Amino acid sequence: MKILSVFTRVALLICAHAAAALAADVNAVSPHESAASSAHALDSATMRLHRLHHLDVKLSTDAADLRARCRYESEISTVAPAKVLALTFDDGPEPVQTEHILEVLKRHHIKATFFMIGEQVKKYPELVAKVTADGHHLIANHSWDHPNFHSIDVADQTLQVGKTEQELAASMTQKFFRYPYGNSTCETNDHLHKLGYKIVGWHIDSCDWAFDKSGGVDAKEAATCGVLPQYEKDYVGHVLSAMRAHNGGIVLMHEIHPNTLKKLEEIIELALADGYSFDSIDAAEFVGAMR
């Protein structure tokens, strides 16, 4: 417990500095990032905290114990379908960002899944309508306000799912759920299954939250994302390398992080040139990846 306590204090300091640095950059973002705010800086810092903690827990806890407690089931262990990718975008909808992603996807005739936060849906229903109007994309549940399900009680976990489902009732053609931070619980797994949801994790973590606006990542965050040393200053290189390592699979990205917005089209074009195709998570190839 003492080791974890020291780790947590260090991680909090790292995240506080990261949040301050990111917040200071808000006025220097590109047009596609113009809707970003200090809230997004805090989101990145919080993600760092959870991922660093996740790495520490994995290194210090028996894997069978983690499975028994359903702690981190979002990392898909099944083999990905060969040369097929499914793009997924978390944490929207968000003005400017959502529209930019839709434009890129439309140019390349690619389907994607948008895991939306309920309070954002309530705030920006017109963006949900735009995703729906494209006719090819899936809209999915990503909780009400993106809490850590490991830190809230079961009643609150249930409310997070239910409030967002109500808000998305007219937009979800199928029921898919992704845990914030990938932090799953046995209780909510059971609840989701009773409601008819499939739980969606990822094979490939783009780690767009970890790379800074210049496209670099520090060594600690690289360790949590599996970024190879040669790609620590190359976001696109990391994503393509992870795709090749899995030979396909479900790709985790976020609407609110600059590197995804700036580099999405390049990643798609390079993946296509590398012989990959794109499909939706409801395609037959991805049935085995659902929980």
C-alpha positions as CSV (number, residue, x, y, z in Angstrom):
1,M,0.0,0.0,0.0
2,K,2.9,2.3,0.7
3,I,4.3,1.8,-2.8
4,L,0.9,2.6,-4.4
5,S,0.5,5.7,-2.2
6,V,3.9,7.0,-3.3
7,F,3.0,6.2,-6.9
8,T,-0.3,8.0,-6.7
9,R,1.3,11.1,-5.3
10,V,3.9,11.2,-8.1
11,A,1.2,10.5,-10.7
12,L,-0.9,13.4,-9.4
13,L,2.0,15.8,-9.6
14,I,2.7,14.7,-13.2
15,C,-0.9,15.2,-14.1
16,A,-1.1,18.6,-12.4
17,H,1.8,19.8,-14.4
18,A,0.4,18.3,-17.6
19,A,-2.9,20.0,-17.1
20,A,-1.3,23.3,-16.5
21,A,0.8,23.0,-19.6
22,L,-2.1,22.0,-21.7
23,A,-4.4,24.7,-20.4
24,A,-1.7,27.3,-21.2
25,D,-1.8,26.1,-24.9
26,V,-5.5,26.6,-25.3
27,N,-5.0,30.0,-27.1
28,A,-2.5,28.5,-29.5
29,V,-4.6,25.7,-31.1
30,S,-5.5,25.3,-34.7
31,P,-9.0,25.9,-36.1
32,H,-9.9,22.3,-35.7
33,E,-8.9,22.5,-32.0
34,S,-10.7,25.9,-31.4
35,A,-13.4,24.3,-29.2
36,A,-10.8,22.8,-26.9
37,S,-10.6,24.2,-23.4
38,S,-9.0,23.8,-20.0
39,A,-11.6,21.0,-19.5
40,H,-9.8,19.0,-22.2
41,A,-6.5,19.6,-20.5
42,L,-7.9,18.2,-17.3
43,D,-9.2,15.2,-19.3
44,S,-5.8,14.5,-20.6
45,A,-4.2,14.8,-17.2
46,T,-6.9,12.5,-15.7
47,M,-6.3,10.0,-18.4
48,R,-2.6,10.0,-17.6
49,L,-3.3,9.4,-13.9
50,H,-5.6,6.4,-14.7
51,R,-3.2,4.9,-17.3
52,L,-0.2,5.2,-15.0
53,H,-2.1,3.6,-12.2
54,H,-3.3,0.9,-14.5
55,L,0.3,0.1,-15.5
56,D,1.3,0.0,-11.8
57,V,-1.6,-2.3,-10.9
58,K,-0.8,-4.7,-13.8
59,L,2.8,-4.9,-12.7
60,S,1.9,-5.6,-9.1
61,T,-1.3,-7.7,-9.3
62,D,-1.8,-11.3,-10.5
63,A,-3.6,-11.3,-13.9
64,A,-6.1,-13.9,-12.7
65,D,-7.1,-11.7,-9.8
66,L,-7.7,-8.7,-12.2
67,R,-9.8,-10.9,-14.4
68,A,-11.8,-12.2,-11.5
69,R,-12.6,-8.6,-10.4
70,C,-13.3,-7.5,-14.0
71,R,-11.0,-4.6,-13.6
72,Y,-9.5,-3.9,-17.1
73,E,-11.5,-5.8,-19.6
74,S,-11.4,-3.1,-22.2
75,E,-8.1,-4.3,-23.6
76,I,-9.2,-7.0,-26.1
77,S,-7.2,-10.2,-25.9
78,T,-8.8,-12.0,-28.8
79,V,-7.0,-12.0,-32.2
80,A,-8.0,-9.1,-34.4
81,P,-9.5,-9.7,-37.9
82,A,-6.7,-9.8,-40.4
83,K,-6.1,-6.4,-42.2
84,V,-9.5,-5.0,-41.0
85,L,-9.7,-1.9,-38.9
86,A,-12.7,-0.3,-37.0
87,L,-12.3,3.3,-36.0
88,T,-14.0,4.4,-32.8
89,F,-14.1,7.9,-31.3
90,D,-14.7,8.6,-27.6
91,D,-15.8,11.7,-25.6
92,G,-17.9,13.6,-28.0
93,P,-19.9,15.1,-29.5
94,E,-17.8,18.3,-29.6
95,P,-18.3,21.4,-31.9
96,V,-15.8,21.6,-34.7
97,Q,-14.1,18.3,-33.8
98,T,-17.1,16.1,-34.6
99,E,-17.7,17.9,-37.9
100,H,-14.1,17.6,-38.9
101,I,-14.0,13.9,-38.2
102,L,-17.2,13.4,-40.2
103,E,-15.7,15.2,-43.2
104,V,-12.6,13.1,-43.2
105,L,-14.6,9.8,-42.9
106,K,-16.9,10.9,-45.7
107,R,-14.0,11.6,-48.0
108,H,-12.8,8.1,-47.6
109,H,-16.2,6.4,-47.3
110,I,-15.4,5.0,-43.9
111,K,-17.8,3.9,-41.2
112,A,-17.0,4.6,-37.6
113,T,-18.5,4.4,-34.1
114,F,-18.9,7.4,-31.9
115,F,-18.9,6.6,-28.1
116,M,-20.7,9.7,-26.7
117,I,-20.9,11.2,-23.3
118,G,-24.5,11.9,-22.2
119,E,-24.0,15.4,-20.9
120,Q,-22.4,16.3,-24.2
121,V,-25.3,14.8,-26.1
122,K,-27.7,16.9,-24.1
123,K,-25.6,20.0,-24.8
124,Y,-25.1,19.4,-28.6
125,P,-28.1,17.4,-30.0
126,E,-27.4,19.0,-33.4
127,L,-24.1,17.2,-33.6
128,V,-25.7,13.9,-32.7
129,A,-28.1,14.6,-35.6
130,K,-25.2,15.2,-38.0
131,V,-23.6,11.9,-37.1
132,T,-26.9,10.1,-37.6
133,A,-27.6,12.0,-40.9
134,D,-24.5,10.5,-42.4
135,G,-26.3,7.1,-42.2
136,H,-23.3,4.9,-41.9
137,H,-22.0,5.5,-38.4
138,L,-22.9,4.0,-35.0
139,I,-23.6,6.0,-31.9
140,A,-22.8,4.4,-28.6
141,N,-23.0,4.9,-24.9
142,H,-19.8,6.2,-23.1
143,S,-21.5,7.1,-19.7
144,W,-23.0,10.4,-18.6
145,D,-20.0,12.4,-17.5
146,H,-17.0,10.1,-17.9
147,P,-16.3,9.0,-14.3
148,N,-14.0,6.3,-13.1
149,F,-16.3,3.3,-12.5
150,H,-13.8,2.0,-10.0
151,S,-14.4,5.0,-7.8
152,I,-18.2,5.3,-7.8
153,D,-20.8,3.0,-6.2
154,V,-22.9,0.5,-8.2
155,A,-26.0,2.7,-8.0
156,D,-24.1,5.6,-9.6
157,Q,-22.7,3.3,-12.3
158,T,-26.2,2.2,-13.2
159,L,-27.3,5.8,-13.4
160,Q,-24.4,6.7,-15.7
161,V,-25.5,4.0,-18.1
162,G,-29.3,4.8,-17.8
163,K,-29.2,8.6,-18.2
164,T,-27.1,8.4,-21.3
165,E,-29.3,5.7,-22.8
166,Q,-32.3,7.9,-22.3
167,E,-30.6,10.8,-24.0
168,L,-29.5,8.6,-26.9
169,A,-32.8,6.6,-27.2
170,A,-33.6,7.9,-30.7
171,S,-30.0,7.6,-32.0
172,M,-28.7,4.2,-30.9
173,T,-29.7,1.6,-33.5
174,Q,-27.7,-1.0,-31.5
175,K,-26.5,-1.1,-27.9
176,F,-22.8,-0.7,-27.5
177,F,-21.0,0.6,-24.3
178,R,-17.4,1.6,-23.6
179,Y,-16.1,2.2,-20.1
180,P,-14.4,5.6,-19.4
181,Y,-10.7,5.0,-19.0
182,G,-11.4,1.3,-19.8
183,N,-12.1,0.7,-16.1
184,S,-14.8,-2.0,-16.0
185,T,-16.6,-3.6,-13.1
186,C,-18.4,-7.0,-12.8
187,E,-21.6,-5.3,-11.5
188,T,-21.9,-3.0,-14.5
189,N,-20.9,-5.8,-16.9
190,D,-23.9,-7.8,-15.6
191,H,-26.2,-4.8,-15.8
192,L,-25.2,-3.9,-19.3
193,H,-25.8,-7.5,-20.5
194,K,-29.2,-7.5,-19.0
195,L,-30.0,-4.3,-20.9
196,G,-28.8,-5.9,-24.1
197,Y,-25.5,-4.0,-24.5
198,K,-22.3,-5.3,-25.9
199,I,-19.2,-4.0,-24.2
200,V,-16.5,-2.7,-26.6
201,G,-12.9,-2.3,-25.8
202,W,-10.0,-1.9,-28.2
203,H,-7.1,-3.8,-29.8
204,I,-5.2,-0.6,-30.7
205,D,-4.8,2.4,-28.4
206,S,-3.8,5.4,-30.5
207,C,-2.8,7.1,-27.2
208,D,-3.8,10.5,-28.8
209,W,-4.3,11.7,-25.2
210,A,-0.6,11.0,-24.4
211,F,1.1,12.7,-27.3
212,D,1.6,16.4,-27.0
213,K,0.6,18.9,-29.7
214,S,4.0,18.5,-31.4
215,G,3.4,14.8,-31.7
216,G,5.7,13.6,-28.9
217,V,5.2,11.4,-25.8
218,D,7.4,11.1,-22.7
219,A,8.9,7.7,-21.6
220,K,6.5,7.0,-18.8
221,E,3.4,7.5,-20.9
222,A,5.1,5.6,-23.8
223,A,5.3,2.6,-21.4
224,T,1.6,2.7,-20.6
225,C,0.7,2.8,-24.3
226,G,3.3,0.4,-25.7
227,V,4.9,3.1,-27.8
228,L,8.2,1.9,-29.3
229,P,11.2,4.1,-28.7
230,Q,11.5,5.0,-32.4
231,Y,7.9,6.4,-32.3
232,E,8.1,8.5,-29.2
233,K,8.1,11.7,-31.4
234,D,5.9,10.2,-34.1
235,Y,2.2,9.9,-33.3
236,V,1.3,8.6,-36.8
237,G,4.2,6.1,-36.7
238,H,3.0,4.8,-33.4
239,V,-0.6,4.2,-34.6
240,L,0.5,2.5,-37.8
241,S,3.0,0.4,-35.8
242,A,0.2,-0.7,-33.4
243,M,-2.1,-1.5,-36.3
244,R,0.6,-3.7,-37.9
245,A,1.4,-5.4,-34.6
246,H,-2.2,-6.5,-34.2
247,N,-2.7,-6.9,-38.0
248,G,-6.0,-5.1,-37.7
249,G,-8.6,-4.5,-34.9
250,I,-10.7,-1.9,-33.1
251,V,-8.9,1.4,-32.9
252,L,-9.4,3.8,-29.9
253,M,-9.3,7.5,-30.6
254,H,-10.8,10.6,-29.0
255,E,-12.7,13.4,-30.6
256,I,-11.2,16.0,-28.3
257,H,-7.4,15.4,-28.7
258,P,-5.5,17.4,-31.3
259,N,-3.3,14.6,-32.7
260,T,-6.3,12.6,-33.9
261,L,-7.8,15.7,-35.5
262,K,-4.6,16.7,-37.2
263,K,-3.5,13.3,-38.3
264,L,-6.6,11.2,-38.9
265,E,-6.6,11.6,-42.6
266,E,-2.9,10.7,-42.9
267,I,-3.4,7.6,-40.7
268,I,-6.4,6.5,-42.9
269,E,-4.4,7.1,-46.1
270,L,-1.3,5.2,-44.9
271,A,-3.4,2.3,-43.6
272,L,-5.2,2.0,-46.9
273,A,-1.9,2.1,-48.7
274,D,-0.7,-0.7,-46.4
275,G,-3.5,-2.9,-47.5
276,Y,-6.0,-2.4,-44.6
277,S,-9.7,-2.0,-45.0
278,F,-12.2,-0.3,-42.7
279,D,-15.4,-1.6,-41.3
280,S,-17.8,-1.0,-38.4
281,I,-17.7,-2.7,-35.0
282,D,-21.0,-4.4,-35.8
283,A,-19.4,-6.3,-38.7
284,A,-19.1,-10.0,-38.5
285,E,-15.3,-9.9,-38.1
286,F,-15.6,-8.1,-34.8
287,V,-18.2,-10.3,-33.1
288,G,-15.6,-12.2,-31.2
289,A,-14.1,-9.0,-29.8
290,M,-17.3,-8.0,-28.0
291,R,-18.1,-8.8,-24.3
